[in-house]
Amino acid sequence: MATAEPTAAGLVPDRRRAAAGRRPPDRLERLLLTLATHRVPDGHLRRSAMAAAVALTAVLTTGLAAQLAYLGLDWNGILDDDLAALVSGAVGLVYFAAYLTGLGRALLSVRRPSWRLPTLSNLTAQRIRPFPWLLAAAVLLFGLLDRVSRASGISLPATVAASGLFALVVSSLIGLALLRLRHARRELTADEPEHQPAWLGLLGTAAALGVVVSWLGVATGFIALAYFVAVQMLWVGVIVATVYLLIHLLTDLMNTLLSPRGRSGQRLQATFKLDPRWNRPPCCSPASSAWGWCCWRWPPC
């Protein structure tokens, strides 16, 4: 399903809801939407810049709140070294959980489909909407449990059991998300097909294989293997989503800066005395290829 260009229509307020009833994340996201609409040039850059802003804002707001709480607890260094290390590790977990939640919220964009980066249908985005924050909650909960157990010297069997439970919970959430994705694609009508790139299908297959391996590891007693696979699946998912967002952001930024229809593109054309015909063939515009390879291979007519 092709996503539409983000427009100011996405900023029309729902008049049935009072402004006082909105949650703080909704108000902050609405402020970011207003800034993106009025300050970012027209085009795909609005969408990618908005997604990056939502992810970073989630990290800054929640993470800074946790950091301020830590500074308040450790005022004048009243905490001992072990307790300070425990609280500092908990703050790091809060940062990661906030980034995971914000990244999922930014990429899915359930409430504003026209601002969504991935080519996901509305049904698919709604089905997998709760999984980013569920995974973030699991990471935060089990991470705190692991750090507390290490600091308090809990027995090794209890630590192994917690690791196995973490692997089971994370792999189950990922498996359930894959099942929901599959069911959502089946429910899509012929009028709304959902196309996905080949690399995304390979990534889903690898994730399904990782879920099976993690479950088998827990069932057969290979807790370390199951824990390792679950952690790697989580990290790979976060890295792939982050790289996907950054690629879109950088590509859209280059397209905007080097577009011959924009101010910066026109300045480059005037400064370097470029032929005006460079903006006619789509493949020969600097926005399509920053390195000029396409223009070298297929020169303008």
C-alpha positions in Angstrom: 0.0 0.0 0.0 1.5 3.3 -1.1 1.6 5.9 1.6 0.3 9.3 0.8 2.3 12.5 1.2 2.0 14.0 4.7 -0.3 17.0 4.5 -1.6 19.6 6.9 -4.8 17.5 7.1 -3.0 15.3 9.6 -3.0 18.2 11.9 -6.8 18.7 12.0 -7.8 18.2 15.7 -10.4 15.8 16.7 -13.0 18.1 18.0 -14.7 15.4 20.0 -11.7 15.2 22.3 -10.9 18.0 24.7 -7.4 19.3 24.7 -7.1 18.7 28.4 -7.9 15.0 27.8 -4.8 14.4 25.7 -1.9 12.6 27.2 1.5 14.4 27.3 3.0 12.2 24.6 0.1 13.1 22.3 0.6 16.9 23.0 4.3 16.6 22.3 3.7 14.7 19.1 1.2 17.2 18.0 3.8 20.0 18.6 6.3 18.0 16.5 3.7 17.7 13.7 3.1 21.4 13.7 6.8 22.1 13.5 7.3 19.6 10.8 4.4 21.0 8.7 5.5 24.6 9.0 9.3 24.4 9.2 10.2 21.4 7.1 9.9 21.7 3.3 7.3 19.8 1.4 8.1 16.2 0.5 9.2 12.9 2.0 11.6 14.8 4.4 8.6 15.8 6.6 7.7 12.1 7.2 11.2 10.9 8.0 12.1 14.0 10.1 8.9 13.5 12.0 9.6 9.8 12.7 13.2 10.6 13.8 11.9 13.4 16.1 9.3 11.2 17.7 11.9 8.5 18.5 14.4 11.0 19.9 11.8 12.8 21.9 10.7 9.6 23.6 14.3 9.0 24.6 14.9 12.5 25.8 11.7 12.9 27.8 11.7 9.5 29.6 15.4 9.1 29.8 16.0 12.6 31.2 13.3 12.0 33.7 15.0 8.9 34.9 18.4 10.7 34.9 17.0 13.5 37.1 15.5 10.9 39.5 18.9 9.3 39.7 20.6 12.6 40.4 18.0 13.3 43.1 18.6 10.0 44.8 22.4 10.4 44.6 22.5 14.0 45.7 25.9 14.8 47.1 27.0 11.2 46.5 25.0 9.7 49.3 24.7 6.3 47.5 27.4 3.8 47.9 29.2 2.5 44.8 27.2 -0.7 44.4 23.8 1.0 44.7 24.9 3.8 42.5 26.0 1.3 39.8 22.6 -0.4 40.2 20.6 2.8 39.8 22.8 3.9 36.9 22.2 0.6 35.1 18.5 1.0 35.6 18.7 4.5 34.0 20.4 2.9 31.0 17.6 0.4 30.7 15.0 3.2 30.9 16.8 4.9 28.0 16.8 1.8 25.9 13.1 0.9 26.7 12.1 4.5 25.8 13.9 4.4 22.5 12.3 1.0 21.7 8.9 2.4 22.4 9.5 5.6 20.5 10.9 3.9 17.5 7.9 1.6 17.2 5.6 4.5 17.7 7.4 6.5 15.0 7.6 3.8 12.4 4.0 2.5 12.8 2.3 5.9 13.1 -1.1 4.3 13.8 -3.0 7.5 14.3 -1.6 9.3 11.3 -1.1 6.8 8.4 -0.1 9.5 5.9 3.0 10.1 8.0 4.0 6.4 8.1 7.4 5.5 6.7 7.1 1.7 6.0 4.6 0.5 3.4 2.3 -1.1 6.0 -1.4 -1.2 5.8 -3.5 0.3 8.6 -4.6 -3.1 9.7 -1.1 -4.4 10.0 0.1 -1.4 11.9 -2.8 -1.7 14.3 -2.2 -5.4 14.9 1.4 -5.0 15.9 1.0 -1.7 17.7 1.4 -3.0 21.3 4.5 -5.1 20.7 7.1 -2.3 20.9 6.1 -1.2 24.3 5.5 -4.8 25.5 9.1 -5.7 24.4 10.3 -2.5 26.1 8.5 -3.5 29.3 10.0 -7.0 29.2 13.5 -5.6 28.7 13.1 -3.1 31.6 11.5 -5.6 34.0 14.0 -8.5 33.4 16.9 -6.1 33.1 16.1 -4.7 36.6 15.6 -8.2 37.9 19.0 -9.3 36.6 20.8 -6.3 38.0 19.1 -6.7 41.4 19.9 -10.4 41.5 23.6 -9.7 40.7 23.8 -7.0 43.4 22.1 -9.1 46.0 23.9 -12.4 45.2 20.9 -14.5 44.5 21.6 -18.2 43.8 22.6 -19.3 40.4 19.5 -21.5 39.7 17.3 -18.4 40.3 19.4 -16.4 37.8 19.2 -19.2 35.2 15.5 -19.4 35.7 15.1 -15.6 35.1 17.2 -15.8 32.0 15.1 -18.7 30.6 11.9 -16.8 31.4 13.3 -13.7 29.7 14.1 -15.7 26.6 10.7 -17.3 26.6 8.8 -14.0 27.0 10.8 -12.1 24.3 10.7 -15.0 21.8 7.0 -15.4 22.5 6.3 -11.8 21.9 8.3 -11.8 18.6 6.5 -15.0 17.5 3.1 -13.5 18.3 3.9 -10.4 16.4 4.9 -12.5 13.3 1.6 -14.4 13.6 -0.3 -11.2 13.7 1.5 -9.9 10.7 0.7 -13.1 8.8 -3.0 -13.0 9.7 -3.2 -9.3 8.9 -1.9 -9.9 5.4 -4.4 -12.7 4.9 -7.3 -10.4 5.9 -6.3 -7.6 3.5 -8.7 -7.3 0.6 -7.6 -7.3 -3.1 -8.2 -3.6 -3.2 -5.5 -3.0 -0.6 -2.6 -5.3 -1.2 0.5 -5.0 0.9 3.8 -5.3 -0.9 7.0 -5.9 1.1 10.6 -6.0 0.0 12.5 -9.3 -0.2 14.8 -8.4 2.6 11.9 -7.9 4.9 10.6 -11.4 4.1 14.1 -12.8 4.8 14.2 -11.0 8.1 10.8 -12.4 9.1 12.0 -15.9 8.2 15.2 -15.4 10.3 13.1 -14.1 13.2 10.7 -17.1 13.0 13.8 -19.5 13.0 15.2 -17.6 16.0 11.9 -18.0 17.9 11.9 -21.7 17.3 15.6 -22.1 18.4 14.9 -20.0 21.5 11.9 -22.2 22.5 13.8 -25.4 21.8 16.7 -24.1 23.9 14.4 -23.4 26.9 12.7 -26.8 26.4 15.9 -28.8 26.3 17.7 -26.9 29.0 20.1 -24.9 26.9 19.2 -21.6 28.7 22.3 -19.8 27.6 21.6 -20.5 24.0 18.0 -19.5 24.3 18.9 -16.3 26.1 21.6 -15.4 23.5 19.2 -15.9 20.6 16.4 -13.8 22.2 18.8 -11.0 23.0 20.3 -11.1 19.5 16.8 -11.0 17.9 15.9 -8.0 20.0 19.1 -6.2 19.1 19.0 -7.0 15.4 15.4 -5.7 15.3 16.3 -2.4 16.9 19.4 -2.0 14.7 17.5 -2.8 11.5 14.7 -0.4 12.4 17.2 2.3 13.3 19.2 1.9 10.1 15.9 1.9 8.1 14.9 5.2 9.7 18.4 6.8 9.2 18.5 5.7 5.5 15.1 7.3 4.9 16.1 10.4 6.8 19.5 10.9 5.0 18.0 10.1 1.5 15.1 12.5 2.0 17.5 15.2 3.3 19.8 14.8 0.2 16.8 14.8 -2.0 15.6 18.1 -0.5 19.0 19.8 -0.4 20.0 18.8 -3.9 16.6 19.1 -5.6 16.8 21.5 -8.6 13.4 22.8 -7.6 14.6 23.9 -4.1 16.6 26.9 -3.1 19.7 25.0 -2.2 19.6 23.1 -5.6 19.1 26.4 -7.5 22.1 27.9 -5.6 24.2 25.0 -6.5 23.1 25.3 -10.2 24.0 29.0 -10.2 27.2 28.6 -8.3 28.7 25.8 -10.4 27.0 27.0 -13.6 25.3 23.6 -14.2 23.3 22.9 -17.3 19.6 23.5 -16.6 18.9 20.2 -18.5 20.3 18.3 -15.5 16.9 18.4 -13.8 14.9 16.9 -16.7 15.9 13.2 -16.7 14.9 11.8 -13.3 17.9 9.6 -13.0 20.3 12.4 -13.6 19.3 14.7 -10.8 21.7 14.9 -7.8 18.6 14.1 -5.7 18.5 10.7 -7.3 22.2 10.0 -7.0 24.4 12.0 -4.7 27.6 10.6 -6.2 26.6 11.3 -9.8 27.0 7.7 -10.9 23.7 7.7 -12.7 24.6 10.8 -14.7 28.0 9.3 -15.6 26.3 6.1 -16.8 23.5 7.8 -18.7 24.5 11.4 -19.6 21.8 14.0 -20.4 20.6 14.1 -23.9 
